[in-house]
Protein backbone atom coordinates (compact mmCIF):
# COMPACT_ATOMS: atom_id res chain seq x y z
CA UNK A 1 0.00 0.00 0.00
CA UNK A 2 2.77 2.44 0.86
CA UNK A 3 4.47 1.76 -2.47
CA UNK A 4 1.23 2.68 -4.28
CA UNK A 5 1.04 5.95 -2.35
CA UNK A 6 4.71 6.67 -3.06
CA UNK A 7 4.13 5.98 -6.76
CA UNK A 8 1.14 8.36 -6.84
CA UNK A 9 3.11 11.05 -5.01
CA UNK A 10 6.04 10.65 -7.40
CA UNK A 11 3.74 10.91 -10.42
CA UNK A 12 2.15 14.05 -8.96
CA UNK A 13 5.58 15.56 -8.33
CA UNK A 14 6.68 14.83 -11.92
CA UNK A 15 3.48 16.34 -13.33
CA UNK A 16 3.88 19.45 -11.18
CA UNK A 17 7.50 19.80 -12.27
CA UNK A 18 6.52 19.37 -15.92
CA UNK A 19 3.82 22.03 -15.61
CA UNK A 20 6.21 24.39 -13.81
CA UNK A 21 8.83 24.04 -16.55
CA UNK A 22 6.24 24.68 -19.26
CA UNK A 23 5.03 27.83 -17.49
CA UNK A 24 8.62 28.97 -16.87
CA UNK A 25 9.35 28.61 -20.60
CA UNK A 26 6.35 30.80 -21.45
CA UNK A 27 7.38 33.36 -18.82
CA UNK A 28 10.95 33.45 -20.17
CA UNK A 29 9.64 34.14 -23.68
CA UNK A 30 7.39 36.93 -22.40
CA UNK A 31 10.30 38.40 -20.43
CA UNK A 32 12.46 38.36 -23.57
CA UNK A 33 9.74 40.18 -25.51
CA UNK A 34 9.37 42.79 -22.76
CA UNK A 35 13.13 43.31 -22.63
CA UNK A 36 13.22 43.88 -26.38
CA UNK A 37 10.28 46.30 -26.19
CA UNK A 38 11.98 48.22 -23.37
CA UNK A 39 15.12 48.55 -25.46
CA UNK A 40 13.12 49.84 -28.41
CA UNK A 41 11.34 52.38 -26.23
CA UNK A 42 14.63 53.57 -24.76
CA UNK A 43 16.03 53.98 -28.27
CA UNK A 44 13.03 56.09 -29.21
CA UNK A 45 13.46 58.29 -26.13
CA UNK A 46 17.15 58.77 -26.93
CA UNK A 47 16.38 59.74 -30.54
CA UNK A 48 13.76 62.26 -29.40
CA UNK A 49 16.24 63.79 -26.99
CA UNK A 50 18.92 63.97 -29.71
CA UNK A 51 16.51 65.72 -32.06
CA UNK A 52 15.57 68.16 -29.30
CA UNK A 53 19.25 68.88 -28.61
CA UNK A 54 19.83 69.67 -32.27
CA UNK A 55 16.65 71.68 -32.73
CA UNK A 56 17.10 73.80 -29.60
CA UNK A 57 20.90 73.68 -29.41
CA UNK A 58 20.71 72.59 -25.80
CA UNK A 59 22.43 70.10 -23.54
CA UNK A 60 21.29 66.54 -23.02
CA UNK A 61 20.01 67.40 -19.55
CA UNK A 62 18.00 70.33 -20.89
CA UNK A 63 16.61 68.21 -23.73
CA UNK A 64 15.33 65.69 -21.18
CA UNK A 65 13.74 68.51 -19.20
CA UNK A 66 12.18 70.02 -22.34
CA UNK A 67 10.67 66.63 -23.18
CA UNK A 68 9.34 66.23 -19.65
CA UNK A 69 11.26 63.05 -18.92
CA UNK A 70 11.12 61.85 -15.33
CA UNK A 71 14.36 61.55 -13.36
CA UNK A 72 14.40 57.78 -13.81
CA UNK A 73 13.99 58.11 -17.58
CA UNK A 74 16.71 60.78 -17.71
CA UNK A 75 19.08 58.43 -15.86
CA UNK A 76 18.53 55.82 -18.54
CA UNK A 77 18.71 58.21 -21.52
CA UNK A 78 21.62 60.46 -20.53
CA UNK A 79 24.40 57.85 -20.82
CA UNK A 80 23.54 57.53 -24.51
CA UNK A 81 23.66 61.29 -25.04
CA UNK A 82 26.87 62.24 -23.24
Protein Blocks (a to p, Z undefined) as FASTA:
>chain_A
ZZmmmmmmmmmmmmmmmmmmmmmmmmmmmmmmmmmmmmmmmmmmmmmmmmmmmmnopafk
lmmmmnopafklmmmmmmmmZZ
